[in-house]
Amino acid sequence: MNRRIVAALLLVLMLFACPALGENGQQKVFRAADAVPFAEGEETLDLYVAPLLGADCMVICVQGQTMMVDMGKARDYDTIMTVLNDLGITHIDVAFNTHPHDDHLGSMRKLLESVTVGRFITVFPENYSSRDTVQIATLRAAREAGVPVETLADGDVITLGDMTATVYRQTKYNATNPLSAMLMVCYGDSRLLLTADVIGSAQQLFADTHDLKADIFKFPHHGLNKVAAEFLSAIDPEYCFFTHGYANTKDSQAQMDKYGVDYDFATWGVIHLSTNGEYWIVDQALTEDGLRYTEKYR
């Protein structure tokens, strides 16, 4: 029995015990093939997940404005530029870095040579330096390019059009990944939680202190570690995506299958999430490798 059938059966069995549905039990996330299209001309929020392996870069487009959340590794520059070019994007209004590891910030310096950026936002001290971090050099390059640098904290809100993105960050657990900033992206009644690389006890802390309920979430730390049960329960998602591939995320996949949460892998092709503020449509532009994988594993 393939994974999709197992997940569907589990969802039916767990519907009342652990429903991964919106309020009032209504489904909010649909595959493109199963969705009612949005009305012509209806405004939407669109998120594009770049097809990176073990690195994060996401682009949010809403009402003519663009926000980039993380910038992948240095070697991911060409892939990220392909995504931007395909979308016709030459200007980033907000570049938000969840944490300065090189798999979340590595391409930023080169991107500054190719696109204009309105604001660069970090949540870490400007002089923050630790293993595999590239913040100091990146902020220097941003300023040399004339880009204002801002530092935000837990509870601060970024607004683009009708979208709000609220920063969730804890400071109790003092390591770079747990110190990552999460973003709760809200558009109408739709909610999306971008979890950066928040791992370990920090997940429990967030579950205890923040409203995590979301229709969709990015699996933390590329899916390399399962999430805390309390954290997942607090999110109560219908769908998640991995900024990684199939092979290195099997334990996390098993966890999502158990809870009836549908998912995709960024390495299979650009993931596109779109919402009108009421429901989401999920689509993926599968690569040749992605097509082969889906034929084998779905």
C-alpha positions as a Markdown table, in Angstrom:
| # | Residue | x | y | z |
|---|---|---|---|---|
| 1 | Met | 0.0 | 0.0 | 0.0 |
| 2 | Asn | 1.6 | 3.3 | -1.0 |
| 3 | Arg | 2.2 | 6.2 | 1.3 |
| 4 | Arg | -0.6 | 8.4 | 0.1 |
| 5 | Ile | -3.2 | 5.7 | 0.7 |
| 6 | Val | -1.8 | 5.0 | 4.1 |
| 7 | Ala | -1.9 | 8.7 | 5.0 |
| 8 | Ala | -5.5 | 9.0 | 3.8 |
| 9 | Leu | -6.6 | 6.0 | 5.9 |
| 10 | Leu | -4.9 | 7.3 | 8.9 |
| 11 | Leu | -6.5 | 10.7 | 8.5 |
| 12 | Val | -10.0 | 9.1 | 8.4 |
| 13 | Leu | -9.2 | 7.0 | 11.5 |
| 14 | Met | -7.8 | 10.0 | 13.4 |
| 15 | Leu | -10.2 | 12.6 | 12.3 |
| 16 | Phe | -12.0 | 13.0 | 15.6 |
| 17 | Ala | -9.1 | 12.1 | 17.9 |
| 18 | Cys | -6.5 | 14.4 | 16.3 |
| 19 | Pro | -8.1 | 16.4 | 13.5 |
| 20 | Ala | -5.6 | 18.1 | 11.1 |
| 21 | Leu | -8.3 | 20.3 | 9.7 |
| 22 | Gly | -9.4 | 23.9 | 10.0 |
| 23 | Glu | -11.8 | 25.2 | 12.5 |
| 24 | Asn | -15.2 | 23.5 | 12.5 |
| 25 | Gly | -13.6 | 20.5 | 10.8 |
| 26 | Gln | -13.5 | 22.1 | 7.4 |
| 27 | Gln | -10.6 | 21.3 | 5.1 |
| 28 | Lys | -8.5 | 24.3 | 4.1 |
| 29 | Val | -5.6 | 22.9 | 2.1 |
| 30 | Phe | -6.2 | 21.3 | -1.3 |
| 31 | Arg | -4.1 | 19.9 | -4.0 |
| 32 | Ala | -4.4 | 21.9 | -7.2 |
| 33 | Ala | -6.0 | 18.9 | -9.0 |
| 34 | Asp | -8.7 | 18.8 | -6.3 |
| 35 | Ala | -9.2 | 22.5 | -5.6 |
| 36 | Val | -11.9 | 24.9 | -6.7 |
| 37 | Pro | -10.0 | 27.7 | -8.5 |
| 38 | Phe | -9.8 | 31.1 | -7.0 |
| 39 | Ala | -12.2 | 33.7 | -8.5 |
| 40 | Glu | -10.7 | 35.5 | -11.5 |
| 41 | Gly | -8.9 | 38.6 | -10.3 |
| 42 | Glu | -9.0 | 37.5 | -6.7 |
| 43 | Glu | -6.1 | 38.7 | -4.6 |
| 44 | Thr | -3.9 | 36.0 | -3.2 |
| 45 | Leu | -0.8 | 35.4 | -1.1 |
| 46 | Asp | 1.6 | 33.1 | -2.9 |
| 47 | Leu | 4.6 | 31.3 | -1.4 |
| 48 | Tyr | 7.3 | 29.6 | -3.5 |
| 49 | Val | 9.7 | 27.2 | -2.0 |
| 50 | Ala | 13.0 | 27.0 | -3.9 |
| 51 | Pro | 14.1 | 23.4 | -4.8 |
| 52 | Leu | 17.1 | 23.2 | -2.5 |
| 53 | Leu | 18.7 | 20.3 | -0.7 |
| 54 | Gly | 19.1 | 20.9 | 3.0 |
| 55 | Ala | 18.8 | 24.6 | 2.7 |
| 56 | Asp | 16.0 | 27.2 | 2.9 |
| 57 | Cys | 14.8 | 29.9 | 0.6 |
| 58 | Met | 11.2 | 30.9 | 0.2 |
| 59 | Val | 9.6 | 33.8 | -1.6 |
| 60 | Ile | 6.3 | 35.3 | -0.6 |
| 61 | Cys | 4.4 | 37.5 | -3.1 |
| 62 | Val | 1.4 | 39.5 | -2.0 |
| 63 | Gln | -0.3 | 42.5 | -3.5 |
| 64 | Gly | 2.6 | 43.5 | -5.6 |
| 65 | Gln | 5.2 | 43.1 | -2.9 |
| 66 | Thr | 7.8 | 40.4 | -2.3 |
| 67 | Met | 9.5 | 39.0 | 0.8 |
| 68 | Met | 12.3 | 36.5 | 0.8 |
| 69 | Val | 12.7 | 34.2 | 3.8 |
| 70 | Asp | 16.2 | 32.9 | 4.0 |
| 71 | Met | 18.7 | 32.7 | 1.1 |
| 72 | Gly | 20.1 | 29.1 | 0.9 |
| 73 | Lys | 23.7 | 28.2 | 0.5 |
| 74 | Ala | 26.3 | 30.1 | -1.6 |
| 75 | Arg | 26.1 | 27.3 | -4.1 |
| 76 | Asp | 22.3 | 27.7 | -4.4 |
| 77 | Tyr | 22.5 | 31.1 | -6.0 |
| 78 | Asp | 21.8 | 29.9 | -9.5 |
| 79 | Thr | 18.8 | 27.9 | -8.4 |
| 80 | Ile | 17.4 | 30.8 | -6.4 |
| 81 | Met | 17.9 | 33.2 | -9.4 |
| 82 | Thr | 16.1 | 30.8 | -11.6 |
| 83 | Val | 13.1 | 30.9 | -9.3 |
| 84 | Leu | 13.2 | 34.7 | -9.2 |
| 85 | Asn | 13.6 | 35.0 | -12.9 |
| 86 | Asp | 10.7 | 32.7 | -13.6 |
| 87 | Leu | 8.5 | 34.8 | -11.3 |
| 88 | Gly | 9.7 | 38.0 | -12.9 |
| 89 | Ile | 11.2 | 39.3 | -9.6 |
| 90 | Thr | 14.0 | 41.9 | -9.7 |
| 91 | His | 13.2 | 43.6 | -6.4 |
| 92 | Ile | 12.8 | 42.1 | -2.9 |
| 93 | Asp | 11.0 | 44.4 | -0.6 |
| 94 | Val | 12.0 | 42.5 | 2.6 |
| 95 | Ala | 14.8 | 40.0 | 3.0 |
| 96 | Phe | 14.3 | 38.2 | 6.2 |
| 97 | Asn | 16.9 | 35.8 | 7.7 |
| 98 | Thr | 15.7 | 33.4 | 10.4 |
| 99 | His | 19.3 | 32.7 | 11.5 |
| 100 | Pro | 22.7 | 33.2 | 10.0 |
| 101 | His | 23.9 | 29.7 | 9.3 |
| 102 | Asp | 25.3 | 29.4 | 5.8 |
| 103 | Asp | 22.5 | 27.2 | 4.6 |
| 104 | His | 20.0 | 30.0 | 5.3 |
| 105 | Leu | 22.1 | 33.0 | 4.4 |
| 106 | Gly | 24.9 | 31.8 | 2.1 |
| 107 | Ser | 23.6 | 33.3 | -1.2 |
| 108 | Met | 22.7 | 36.7 | 0.1 |
| 109 | Arg | 25.9 | 38.5 | -0.8 |
| 110 | Lys | 25.7 | 37.4 | -4.4 |
| 111 | Leu | 22.0 | 38.1 | -4.6 |
| 112 | Leu | 22.7 | 41.7 | -3.6 |
| 113 | Glu | 24.6 | 42.0 | -6.9 |
| 114 | Ser | 21.6 | 40.7 | -9.0 |
| 115 | Val | 18.4 | 42.1 | -7.3 |
| 116 | Thr | 17.6 | 45.2 | -5.4 |
| 117 | Val | 16.5 | 44.8 | -1.7 |
| 118 | Gly | 14.4 | 47.3 | 0.3 |
| 119 | Arg | 15.2 | 46.0 | 3.8 |
| 120 | Phe | 17.3 | 43.3 | 5.3 |
| 121 | Ile | 16.0 | 41.9 | 8.6 |
| 122 | Thr | 17.8 | 39.7 | 11.2 |
| 123 | Val | 16.9 | 38.7 | 14.7 |
| 124 | Phe | 20.5 | 38.2 | 15.8 |
| 125 | Pro | 23.0 | 40.7 | 17.2 |
| 126 | Glu | 24.9 | 42.3 | 14.3 |
| 127 | Asn | 28.2 | 41.0 | 15.5 |
| 128 | Tyr | 26.9 | 37.4 | 16.0 |
| 129 | Ser | 29.5 | 34.8 | 15.1 |
| 130 | Ser | 29.4 | 31.1 | 15.6 |
| 131 | Arg | 30.2 | 28.0 | 13.6 |
| 132 | Asp | 28.9 | 28.0 | 10.0 |
| 133 | Thr | 27.5 | 31.5 | 10.4 |
| 134 | Val | 28.0 | 34.3 | 7.8 |
| 135 | Gln | 26.1 | 37.2 | 9.3 |
| 136 | Ile | 28.9 | 39.8 | 9.8 |
| 137 | Ala | 30.1 | 39.6 | 6.2 |
| 138 | Thr | 26.5 | 39.6 | 4.9 |
| 139 | Leu | 25.5 | 42.7 | 6.8 |
| 140 | Arg | 28.6 | 44.5 | 5.6 |
| 141 | Ala | 27.7 | 43.6 | 2.0 |
| 142 | Ala | 24.1 | 44.8 | 2.6 |
| 143 | Arg | 25.2 | 48.1 | 3.8 |
| 144 | Glu | 27.7 | 48.5 | 1.0 |
| 145 | Ala | 24.7 | 47.9 | -1.4 |
| 146 | Gly | 22.7 | 50.7 | 0.4 |
| 147 | Val | 20.3 | 48.2 | 2.0 |
| 148 | Pro | 19.0 | 49.2 | 5.5 |
| 149 | Val | 19.6 | 46.6 | 8.1 |
| 150 | Glu | 17.0 | 46.1 | 10.9 |
| 151 | Thr | 17.0 | 43.8 | 14.0 |
| 152 | Leu | 13.6 | 42.5 | 15.1 |
| 153 | Ala | 12.6 | 40.5 | 18.3 |
| 154 | Asp | 9.8 | 38.2 | 19.4 |
| 155 | Gly | 6.4 | 39.7 | 18.8 |
| 156 | Asp | 7.5 | 42.2 | 16.1 |
| 157 | Val | 5.3 | 42.2 | 13.0 |
| 158 | Ile | 6.2 | 42.7 | 9.4 |
| 159 | Thr | 3.4 | 43.9 | 7.2 |
| 160 | Leu | 3.1 | 43.6 | 3.4 |
| 161 | Gly | -0.3 | 44.6 | 2.0 |
| 162 | Asp | -2.8 | 42.6 | 3.9 |
| 163 | Met | -0.3 | 40.0 | 5.1 |
| 164 | Thr | 1.2 | 40.1 | 8.6 |
| 165 | Ala | 4.3 | 38.0 | 9.5 |
| 166 | Thr | 4.8 | 37.9 | 13.3 |
| 167 | Val | 8.3 | 37.0 | 14.6 |
| 168 | Tyr | 8.3 | 34.1 | 17.1 |
| 169 | Arg | 11.7 | 33.8 | 18.9 |
| 170 | Gln | 12.9 | 32.4 | 22.2 |
| 171 | Thr | 16.1 | 33.3 | 24.0 |
| 172 | Lys | 16.3 | 30.6 | 26.7 |
| 173 | Tyr | 18.1 | 27.9 | 24.7 |
| 174 | Asn | 21.4 | 29.5 | 23.6 |
| 175 | Ala | 22.4 | 27.8 | 20.3 |
| 176 | Thr | 22.0 | 29.1 | 16.8 |
| 177 | Asn | 19.3 | 26.7 | 15.6 |
| 178 | Pro | 17.0 | 27.0 | 18.7 |
| 179 | Leu | 17.5 | 30.7 | 18.5 |
| 180 | Ser | 16.1 | 30.8 | 15.0 |
| 181 | Ala | 13.1 | 33.1 | 14.3 |
| 182 | Met | 9.9 | 31.5 | 13.3 |
| 183 | Leu | 7.4 | 33.5 | 11.3 |
| 184 | Met | 3.6 | 33.2 | 11.7 |
| 185 | Val | 2.3 | 34.4 | 8.3 |
| 186 | Cys | -1.4 | 35.4 | 8.3 |
| 187 | Tyr | -3.5 | 36.4 | 5.4 |
| 188 | Gly | -7.2 | 36.6 | 6.0 |
| 189 | Asp | -8.1 | 33.4 | 7.9 |
| 190 | Ser | -5.1 | 31.5 | 6.4 |
| 191 | Arg | -2.1 | 30.8 | 8.6 |
| 192 | Leu | 1.3 | 29.5 | 7.7 |
| 193 | Leu | 4.1 | 28.8 | 10.2 |
| 194 | Leu | 7.7 | 29.0 | 8.9 |
| 195 | Thr | 9.8 | 27.2 | 11.6 |
| 196 | Ala | 13.4 | 27.8 | 10.4 |
| 197 | Asp | 15.6 | 25.3 | 12.3 |
| 198 | Val | 13.9 | 25.4 | 15.7 |
| 199 | Ile | 14.8 | 22.1 | 17.3 |
| 200 | Gly | 14.8 | 20.3 | 20.6 |
| 201 | Ser | 13.4 | 21.8 | 23.8 |
| 202 | Ala | 12.8 | 25.1 | 22.1 |
| 203 | Gln | 9.8 | 23.5 | 20.3 |
| 204 | Gln | 8.2 | 22.6 | 23.7 |
| 205 | Leu | 8.8 | 26.2 | 24.9 |
| 206 | Phe | 7.1 | 27.6 | 21.8 |
| 207 | Ala | 4.2 | 25.2 | 22.3 |
| 208 | Asp | 3.8 | 26.5 | 25.8 |
| 209 | Thr | 4.2 | 30.2 | 25.1 |
| 210 | His | 2.9 | 31.0 | 21.5 |
| 211 | Asp | -0.1 | 30.5 | 19.4 |
| 212 | Leu | 1.2 | 28.0 | 16.8 |
| 213 | Lys | -2.1 | 27.0 | 15.2 |
| 214 | Ala | -1.5 | 26.9 | 11.4 |
| 215 | Asp | -2.9 | 25.3 | 8.3 |
| 216 | Ile | 0.5 | 24.7 | 6.9 |
| 217 | Phe | 4.0 | 24.5 | 8.4 |
| 218 | Lys | 7.5 | 24.2 | 7.1 |
| 219 | Phe | 9.0 | 21.2 | 8.8 |
| 220 | Pro | 11.9 | 22.4 | 11.1 |
| 221 | His | 15.5 | 21.8 | 10.3 |
| 222 | His | 14.8 | 20.3 | 6.9 |
| 223 | Gly | 13.1 | 17.3 | 8.4 |
| 224 | Leu | 16.3 | 15.8 | 9.8 |
| 225 | Asn | 14.7 | 15.5 | 13.2 |
| 226 | Lys | 11.2 | 14.6 | 14.2 |
| 227 | Val | 9.2 | 17.3 | 15.9 |
| 228 | Ala | 8.0 | 17.3 | 19.5 |
| 229 | Ala | 4.5 | 15.9 | 19.9 |
| 230 | Glu | 3.4 | 19.0 | 21.8 |
| 231 | Phe | 4.7 | 21.2 | 19.0 |
| 232 | Leu | 2.9 | 19.3 | 16.3 |
| 233 | Ser | -0.3 | 19.2 | 18.3 |
| 234 | Ala | -0.2 | 23.0 | 18.9 |
| 235 | Ile | 0.2 | 23.6 | 15.1 |
| 236 | Asp | -2.4 | 21.0 | 14.1 |
| 237 | Pro | -1.6 | 21.3 | 10.4 |
| 238 | Glu | -3.2 | 19.8 | 7.3 |
| 239 | Tyr | 0.0 | 20.0 | 5.2 |
| 240 | Cys | 3.8 | 20.6 | 5.6 |
| 241 | Phe | 6.8 | 20.8 | 3.3 |
| 242 | Phe | 10.4 | 19.6 | 3.7 |
| 243 | Thr | 13.2 | 21.8 | 2.5 |
| 244 | His | 15.1 | 18.6 | 1.8 |
| 245 | Gly | 14.5 | 15.3 | 0.0 |
| 246 | Tyr | 13.0 | 11.9 | 0.6 |
| 247 | Ala | 16.1 | 9.9 | 1.6 |
| 248 | Asn | 17.2 | 11.8 | 4.8 |
| 249 | Thr | 13.7 | 12.6 | 6.3 |
| 250 | Lys | 12.2 | 9.1 | 6.7 |
| 251 | Asp | 11.6 | 9.3 | 10.4 |
| 252 | Ser | 9.9 | 12.7 | 10.0 |
| 253 | Gln | 7.8 | 11.4 | 7.1 |
| 254 | Ala | 6.7 | 8.5 | 9.3 |
| 255 | Gln | 5.6 | 10.9 | 11.9 |
| 256 | Met | 3.6 | 12.9 | 9.4 |
| 257 | Asp | 2.0 | 9.7 | 8.1 |
| 258 | Lys | 1.0 | 8.7 | 11.6 |
| 259 | Tyr | -0.7 | 12.1 | 12.1 |
| 260 | Gly | -2.4 | 12.2 | 8.7 |
| 261 | Val | -0.5 | 15.3 | 7.5 |
| 262 | Asp | 0.2 | 15.5 | 3.8 |
| 263 | Tyr | 3.6 | 16.7 | 2.6 |
| 264 | Asp | 6.0 | 17.4 | -0.2 |
| 265 | Phe | 9.8 | 17.7 | -0.7 |
| 266 | Ala | 11.4 | 20.8 | -2.1 |
| 267 | Thr | 14.0 | 18.8 | -3.9 |
| 268 | Trp | 11.3 | 17.4 | -6.2 |
| 269 | Gly | 10.6 | 20.9 | -7.7 |
| 270 | Val | 9.3 | 24.3 | -6.7 |
| 271 | Ile | 6.4 | 24.1 | -4.3 |
| 272 | His | 3.7 | 26.8 | -4.8 |
| 273 | Leu | 1.3 | 27.5 | -2.0 |
| 274 | Ser | -1.5 | 30.0 | -2.7 |
| 275 | Thr | -4.3 | 31.3 | -0.5 |
| 276 | Asn | -7.1 | 33.8 | -0.9 |
| 277 | Gly | -7.4 | 34.1 | 2.9 |
| 278 | Glu | -10.0 | 31.3 | 3.1 |
| 279 | Tyr | -8.3 | 28.2 | 1.7 |
| 280 | Trp | -5.0 | 27.1 | 0.2 |
| 281 | Ile | -4.1 | 25.5 | -3.1 |
| 282 | Val | -0.9 | 23.4 | -3.2 |
| 283 | Asp | 1.0 | 22.7 | -6.4 |
| 284 | Gln | 4.5 | 21.6 | -7.4 |
| 285 | Ala | 6.4 | 22.0 | -10.6 |
| 286 | Leu | 8.0 | 18.6 | -10.6 |
| 287 | Thr | 11.5 | 18.1 | -12.0 |
| 288 | Glu | 12.5 | 15.0 | -13.9 |
| 289 | Asp | 13.9 | 13.6 | -10.7 |
| 290 | Gly | 10.8 | 14.6 | -8.9 |
| 291 | Leu | 8.6 | 12.8 | -11.4 |
| 292 | Arg | 10.7 | 9.6 | -11.0 |
| 293 | Tyr | 10.4 | 9.8 | -7.2 |
| 294 | Thr | 6.7 | 10.4 | -7.2 |
| 295 | Glu | 6.2 | 7.4 | -9.5 |
| 296 | Lys | 8.2 | 5.3 | -7.1 |
| 297 | Tyr | 7.0 | 6.5 | -3.7 |
| 298 | Arg | 3.5 | 7.8 | -4.2 |
